[in-house]
Amino acid sequence: APDFSLLRVNDAFCELTRRSRAELHRVSWRELIHPDDLESSLELINRILGGQMRTTMIERRYLRPDGSVVNAVMSITLVRDEKDRPLHLVTQVLDVTDRHRLETYLEDLALRDPLTGAHNRRALEVELSSRLAAESTGAPDGALVLLDIDHFKSINDTFGHGTGDDVLRNLVEKH
């Protein structure tokens, strides 16, 4: 409803939010949205209610009672009465939490060494680009540390790659 109350919900939405139908009818839609997404969600809904747009599709996070987060794609459409006044919003919600987890995992794979967990060259390039763009007007506020292990090949050759891997993991843990 325009007052952010929930008029109707189906079983799938109850399952997604882990709330009963009765509980969902007692709470405001604002209480379901992750606090970090709330302000932009309210602005968007107000734009829809104000007539600047009729429908939209956005990705937002829902917060469950246990504190867990559900990533969802929401399709929101405004329904008006015969006098063109906002009646209610029809919202379709698709749980994309698994897709979000996979994207996060793949991003982590792309930016970290799988053996040590240390950031790789690609992560360095991303971070440097970001820092240089942000600090172009002021003095830099960071440091870059590169470690070179002298004669590391001899560790692998003498003690084997398993020991070399242990040395690398230990070095990363210590720094």
SULQUIKA-V741668 format. One record per residue. RES is the residue in one letter. NEAR is the number of other ideal C-beta (glycine too) atoms within 10 Angstrom. Layout:
RES_NEAR ; RES_NEAR
//
This chain:
A_13 ; P_14 ; D_6 ; F_15 ; S_14 ; L_21 ; L_10 ; R_11 ; V_18 ; N_10 ; D_8 ; A_11 ; F_20 ; C_15 ; E_10 ; L_19 ; T_21 ; R_13 ; R_21 ; S_11 ; R_13 ; A_8 ; E_14 ; L_18 ; H_13 ; R_11 ; V_14 ; S_12 ; W_19 ; R_13 ; E_13 ; L_24 ; I_21 ; H_14 ; P_9 ; D_11 ; D_17 ; L_17 ; E_10 ; S_12 ; S_19 ; L_14 ; E_10 ; L_18 ; I_19 ; N_11 ; R_12 ; I_19 ; L_14 ; G_10 ; G_11 ; Q_9 ; M_13 ; R_11 ; T_11 ; T_14 ; M_11 ; I_13 ; E_13 ; R_20 ; R_18 ; Y_23 ; L_18 ; R_13 ; P_10 ; D_6 ; G_6 ; S_10 ; V_14 ; V_19 ; N_19 ; A_22 ; V_14 ; M_18 ; S_13 ; I_20 ; T_15 ; L_19 ; V_10 ; R_12 ; D_9 ; E_6 ; K_6 ; D_8 ; R_9 ; P_15 ; L_15 ; H_16 ; L_19 ; V_13 ; T_15 ; Q_12 ; V_20 ; L_14 ; D_16 ; V_15 ; T_15 ; D_9 ; R_13 ; H_16 ; R_11 ; L_11 ; E_12 ; T_11 ; Y_10 ; L_10 ; E_11 ; D_12 ; L_11 ; A_11 ; L_16 ; R_15 ; D_15 ; P_8 ; L_11 ; T_15 ; G_11 ; A_15 ; H_14 ; N_14 ; R_9 ; R_11 ; A_16 ; L_13 ; E_11 ; V_13 ; E_14 ; L_12 ; S_10 ; S_10 ; R_14 ; L_10 ; A_8 ; A_11 ; E_12 ; S_8 ; T_5 ; G_7 ; A_5 ; P_11 ; D_8 ; G_8 ; A_5 ; L_9 ; V_5 ; L_5 ; L_8 ; D_5 ; I_11 ; D_6 ; H_8 ; F_13 ; K_10 ; S_10 ; I_16 ; N_15 ; D_11 ; T_10 ; F_12 ; G_11 ; H_10 ; G_9 ; T_12 ; G_19 ; D_13 ; D_13 ; V_15 ; L_18 ; R_15 ; N_11 ; L_14 ; V_15 ; E_10 ; K_6 ; H_8
//
